[in-house]
Amino acid sequence: MSEKKLAIIATKGTLDWAYPPFILASTAAALGYETEVFFTFYGLQLLKKKLDLKVTSLGNPGMPMPMPMPVLVQALPGMQSVMTMMMKKKMASKGVASLEDLRELCVEAEVRMVACQMTVDLFEMNPSEFIEGIEFGGAATFFEFAGESDICLYI
């Protein structure tokens, strides 16, 4: 029997959307899956050396809030920083690993992390901003792997 494969497309660059690809990839690798994550568009933020990700409740009506908050209040200047601080505090209090730690777990577990070259070029990003050990490739690179994967997730 051949090794199982998990392919993930990571497209979001906010704090709350950064956790799923790293949690799923590191868990799959620990379970013996050959794992690849293709980071494209805003998901490329997850590969930057310095993670400065924010969270917002705008556009996310399912986000649990400590109290009901009208959209107008959520849009006020500084609310994104408040929401980010609240999320980080909540995660730390529940023992959730940091993004940096989860990403490092993926590196150590040899999860293949591919930055979308087209998006890097489109947004004129400097490859030196990204962590070591990632690859650069296009959609065809991803499809080579995803086409043979047992599970393919879009996050």
N, C-alpha and C positions, 0 to 999 in steps of 0.2 A: 504494500500500500504506500502510495506517495504521500509526502508531507502536505497537510492542508494549507491553503493560502487564503489570506485576508487582504483585500484591497480597500483602501479608504481614500475618498476625495475630500480634502479639507478646504472649505471656501470662506470660512468666517474668521474675522480677526478681533473678536471681542473676548473678554475674560471668560464669560459664561460659555461661549462656543469653543473655547480653546481646550477645555477639559475632555470632552468626548473623544476626539481623535487620539489623544495621548493615553487616556485610560484604556480605550479599546485596543489600541495598538500594543501597548505594553502587556496587557493581559493576554492577548492572543499570542504574542511572542513567548510569554511564560508558559503557555499551554502547548507550545511547540508548533504554532502556525508560522509559516513564512509570511512576513507582513510587509506591506508597502503602503506608505501614505503619500499621496500626490497633493501638494499644497499649491493652490492657484488663487488668483485674485486676492481678496483680503486675508485669506488663509496664510499667505506668505509672511504676515506679521508674526506668526508662531515660530518661524525659523530665525528670527532676528536674535542676535547675541543678547541685546538688551530688550527684555520683554516689558513693555509699558502698556499693557492692555487695560481697557476700561470696560465697564458694564453699564448698560442703561436699561431701564424698564420700558422706555418708549418703544412701541412696536412689539412689546412682549407682554401681552395682557395676562399670561399665565404665571408671571414672576410673582412669587409670594412676597408681599410687602408687610412690614410690621403693623401698618395701619393703612386704610384706604387712602389713596392719594390721587387727586385729579390729574389728568394729563397735563394741564397747564402748569401745575406745580412741578411735575417731573421734568418739564422743559426749561425750567429756570436755570440760569448760569450757576454752576457749581454742583448741581444735583448729580451729574454723572460721577464726579469725584466722591460724593457722599455715598452713592449707590455702590461704587467700586469698593470703598472702604468697608461698607457693611457686608458685602459679599466676601471679601477677604477675611474679615473677622469671623464671620459665620463658618467659613471653611476651616480656618485654623482651629476654632473651638470644637469642631467635629473631627479633627485629626485628618483632614483631607490633605494629601501631599500637595506641595506647591507645583506650579506649572514647570518651573525649572527642574525640579526633582523628577517629575513625570517624563519630561522630555529627555533628561539624562538616562532614565531607565530605558527608554526607547533606543537611545544611542548604544547603551551597554548591551541590550538584547539584540542588537544588529537589525533593528527595524530599518528598512530602506526608506529614506525620506528624500523625495524628489521635489524640487522647486520648479514650477512651471516657467520655462525659459521665456515663452511668449509674454507672460505677465510681468516678469522681471524687466523685459525690454519695454513693454508698454508703459509701465509706471516709472521707467528710468531708475530702477533700483540698483544699488551698488552691491555686487555679490560679496564684497568684503564685510557687509553688514550682517551676513548670515553666519550661523554656527558652522564649525568645521564638520566635515564628514557627510555633508549632504551632496546630492547629485542635482544636476540641472538637466531637464529634458522637456519634451513636448507631450502632447496628448498621445502620440504614437508610442512613446516610451511607457506611458501608463497602460495603454491598451495591451501591450505585449504581456504585461503581468496580469492585469484585470481579466483579460480574456481567458485565462486559465485558473482564475481564483474560484474558490468554493463560496466565498462570501464577498460581496462588494457593497460598500456603504458610502452614501453621499451625506456629508455633514457640513 
